[in-house]
């Protein structure tokens, strides 16, 4: 019980640092997704009919870079209908890679992403970014 409270307090303090550090984000990424800093990167595979991983987490106020690798046999896309008022739509042809940087808002809990090619979302090409 006591341990858990300490953990919560530590996380709260850590978040303050993260928020403070966001002011001078230069957009550099260090290629490591889990440093707890103001930016992170995830390598995501696309195929028939999935995103892998289809569940990602990111800090509110941070930048999440998603490296997309379409290992499937057809074109897929990575789409977010409304990311802080903007639509994100990145098409990746079969066998190609692309990447997109997302400014994660801190006033939402989840951000859904999916593939807009007809039938793909229905077949499982969707996922969620959980905002910490
Ligand atoms: Cu698709």
Boltz pocket constraint, residues with backbone or C-beta under 6 A from the ligand:
constraints:
  - pocket:
      binder: B
      contacts: [[A, 47], [A, 75], [A, 76], [A, 77], [A, 115], [A, 116], [A, 117], [A, 120], [A, 125]]
      max_distance: 6.0
